[in-house]
């Protein structure tokens, strides 16, 4: 498996030199294997991924999986150029038992006045909508994909993706107080070769010692993410969903703090690739 990060920021996209190394786009992660492709979430990072896919000159056929439908995870879809082309075929998985209907509704609503000038119905691609349900695994090419529930306001799904004898777990927008694994999610995090985990807050922010308390807002602290990775027996941890106020240097400093609890920790960065293979797991900048 080849994992590439296109958007790693949480809540809202940011720009400027202070955010250039880590990146300012919201959640979007691409996973490829044996010619097949999964896209996890459709934040603003999806726009650049779409441009990259079109450079091949080939028709785009891919599967997009949504963790949940908060705005920072859907707002890139209207700017995903392949969705406007009749040659593209997109399978879209919304979260929850009625995820197909909920996803179609959310994408359509954000593309209506006064928010957007062109409706979802004008997109030329073949769009097929599906529901992703807790613990109901499904196959996409070489991938075995297992959605699982995460604690987050209005709900959220994580995804365990397995292929080539390796596992990648995507668990954004999850609140992990202390080092406890969420009961409904614990088995899906265990032994991940690479774990991409929400780490938006510092402990002081979460507890209200630096501004308003973030308790109950649906996100984790950097240290708690590291503790959970250790308890889950993950091989490596990618800190994800960086707070939009966090500069590159601050993200790097927090990653260093997390390494005291889980050594194989690093911040997710736009453009970074992780190659997962049976004999090794390597990173390519």
JOMO-V436891 format. One record per helix or strand. SS is the DSSP state (alpha for helix, beta for strand). FROM is the first residue (numbers start at 1). TO is the last residue. If there is no record, write none. Layout:
ss->SS from->FROM to->TO
ss->SS from->FROM to->TO
This chain:
ss->beta from->2 to->7
ss->beta from->9 to->9
ss->alpha from->17 to->19
ss->beta from->26 to->26
ss->beta from->28 to->33
ss->beta from->36 to->40
ss->alpha from->46 to->54
ss->beta from->61 to->65
ss->alpha from->71 to->73
ss->alpha from->77 to->79
ss->alpha from->81 to->84
ss->beta from->89 to->95
ss->alpha from->99 to->110
ss->alpha from->120 to->122
ss->beta from->126 to->132
ss->beta from->138 to->140
ss->beta from->143 to->150
ss->beta from->156 to->163
ss->beta from->166 to->171
ss->alpha from->186 to->189
ss->beta from->194 to->198
ss->beta from->201 to->201
ss->alpha from->203 to->207
ss->beta from->221 to->221
ss->alpha from->222 to->232
ss->beta from->237 to->240
ss->beta from->242 to->242
ss->alpha from->248 to->258
ss->beta from->265 to->267
ss->beta from->273 to->277
ss->beta from->280 to->284
